[in-house]
């Protein structure tokens, strides 16, 4: 079992290393300015897969333009969110607003209704680490 786990981890790392944009160092380094962003279905929102498999749990960079607000929604998996840039406001299901800045992080449990807003003069960028598939459903 341990050998299988080690082999699977090594294969994942090698695949990730082979596909990432390196800077000539011994490992992998991708500058934030060189991230390959993809447009999300919502205007002003972009995503970039950092590592992992979306079907089983992955880590994503998430970028919102200043003033963009996402409606109340849920995810089927827990995720950790870390603010990298900007002032991200996490809005809980009861309407409580939790402002965050660079370095702040939070756990959002699966099924927990929440919304998000970028209250900043610069783009808001977050690192989101999903424990399972990254999905979204609008909350009732």
Residue pairs with C-beta under 8 A, 6 or more apart in sequence:
12 51
12 52
16 28
16 51
17 27
17 28
20 28
20 30
21 30
21 34
21 36
22 28
22 29
22 30
23 29
23 30
23 31
32 84
32 85
32 125
35 48
35 61
36 48
37 46
37 47
37 48
37 61
37 63
38 46
38 47
38 48
39 45
39 46
40 46
40 47
42 68
42 70
43 68
44 64
44 65
44 67
44 68
45 62
45 63
45 64
45 65
45 68
45 70
46 62
46 63
47 60
47 61
47 62
47 63
48 60
48 61
48 63
49 58
49 59
49 60
50 58
50 59
50 60
50 61
50 127
51 58
51 59
52 58
52 59
52 130
54 133
54 134
55 133
56 132
56 133
57 77
57 129
57 130
57 131
57 132
57 133
58 130
58 134
59 127
59 128
59 129
59 130
60 127
60 128
60 129
60 130
60 134
61 84
61 125
61 126
61 127
61 128
62 125
62 126
62 127
62 128
63 123
63 124
63 125
63 126
64 70
64 86
64 88
64 116
64 117
64 118
64 123
64 124
65 118
65 123
66 86
66 118
66 119
66 120
66 121
66 122
66 123
66 124
67 117
67 118
67 119
68 117
68 118
68 124
69 115
69 116
69 117
69 118
70 115
70 116
70 117
71 115
71 138
71 139
72 91
72 93
72 113
72 114
72 115
72 138
72 139
73 113
73 114
73 115
73 136
73 137
73 138
73 139
74 110
74 111
74 112
74 113
74 114
74 136
74 137
74 139
75 108
75 110
75 111
75 130
75 134
75 135
75 136
75 137
76 110
76 111
76 132
76 133
76 135
76 137
77 110
77 130
77 131
77 132
77 133
77 134
77 135
78 107
78 108
78 109
78 110
78 130
78 131
78 132
79 107
79 108
79 128
79 129
79 130
79 131
79 134
80 105
80 106
80 107
80 108
80 128
80 129
81 88
81 90
81 105
81 106
81 108
81 126
81 127
81 128
81 129
82 103
82 104
82 105
82 126
82 127
82 128
82 129
83 100
83 101
83 102
83 103
83 104
83 105
83 124
83 125
83 126
84 102
84 125
84 126
84 127
85 102
85 122
85 123
85 124
85 125
86 101
86 102
86 118
86 120
86 122
86 123
86 124
86 125
87 99
87 100
87 101
87 118
87 119
87 120
87 124
88 99
88 100
88 101
88 116
88 117
88 118
88 119
88 120
88 124
88 126
89 97
89 98
89 99
89 100
89 116
89 117
89 118
89 119
90 97
90 98
90 100
90 106
90 108
90 114
90 115
90 116
91 97
91 98
91 114
91 115
91 116
91 117
92 98
92 112
92 113
92 114
93 112
93 113
93 114
93 139
98 106
99 119
100 106
108 114
110 131
110 132
113 139
118 124
128 134
